[in-house]
């Protein structure tokens, strides 16, 4: 077994809304690809699944705002 913490994280599937379109809207501070804030993106792998689901629940509304 490896002591590499990145290898351990890589083995755990973490649901992510990322669509590889990483550009932040200057008015909302939301990613134009997924709707998350910079902070949410940065902390994504370290927050618990319930917190990730809570953020995911906000994304459809954010994306609708961005599309206007």
C-alpha positions as CSV (number, residue, x, y, z in Angstrom):
1,X,0.0,0.0,0.0
2,X,1.3,3.4,-0.9
3,X,1.8,6.3,1.5
4,X,0.9,8.8,-1.2
5,X,-2.2,10.7,-0.1
6,X,-3.0,11.7,-3.7
7,X,-3.1,8.1,-4.8
8,X,-5.6,7.4,-2.0
9,X,-7.8,10.3,-3.2
10,X,-7.6,9.2,-6.8
11,X,-9.0,5.8,-5.9
12,X,-12.2,7.3,-4.4
13,X,-14.7,8.4,-6.9
14,X,-15.8,11.9,-6.1
15,X,-18.9,13.3,-7.9
16,X,-18.1,16.6,-9.5
17,X,-20.0,19.0,-11.7
18,X,-16.8,20.0,-13.6
19,X,-17.1,20.1,-17.3
20,X,-13.6,21.3,-17.9
21,X,-14.7,24.8,-18.9
22,X,-12.9,26.7,-16.1
23,X,-13.6,30.4,-16.4
24,X,-14.9,32.6,-13.6
25,X,-17.7,35.1,-14.2
26,X,-16.5,38.4,-12.7
27,X,-20.0,39.6,-11.7
28,X,-21.1,36.5,-9.8
29,X,-17.7,34.8,-9.0
30,X,-19.2,31.5,-10.3
31,X,-17.5,29.2,-12.8
32,X,-19.1,29.5,-16.2
33,X,-18.7,25.8,-16.7
34,X,-20.1,24.4,-13.5
35,X,-21.5,27.2,-11.4
36,X,-19.3,26.7,-8.4
37,X,-17.3,29.5,-6.7
38,X,-13.5,29.5,-6.6
39,X,-13.7,28.5,-2.9
40,X,-16.0,25.6,-3.6
41,X,-13.8,24.4,-6.5
42,X,-10.7,24.6,-4.3
43,X,-12.2,22.7,-1.4
44,X,-14.2,20.2,-3.4
45,X,-12.2,17.1,-2.7
46,X,-11.9,18.0,1.0
47,X,-15.5,18.7,1.9
48,X,-17.8,15.8,2.9
49,X,-20.4,14.3,0.5
50,X,-23.3,16.1,2.1
51,X,-21.7,19.4,1.6
52,X,-20.9,18.6,-2.0
53,X,-24.6,17.6,-2.5
54,X,-25.7,20.9,-1.0
55,X,-23.5,22.8,-3.4
56,X,-24.7,20.6,-6.3
57,X,-28.3,21.5,-5.4
58,X,-27.5,25.2,-6.0
59,X,-25.9,24.8,-9.4
60,X,-28.9,24.6,-11.7
61,X,-30.2,27.9,-10.4
62,X,-26.7,29.5,-10.7
63,X,-26.3,28.2,-14.2
64,X,-29.7,29.6,-15.2
65,X,-28.5,33.0,-14.0
66,X,-25.3,32.7,-15.9
67,X,-27.1,31.8,-19.1
68,X,-29.2,34.9,-19.0
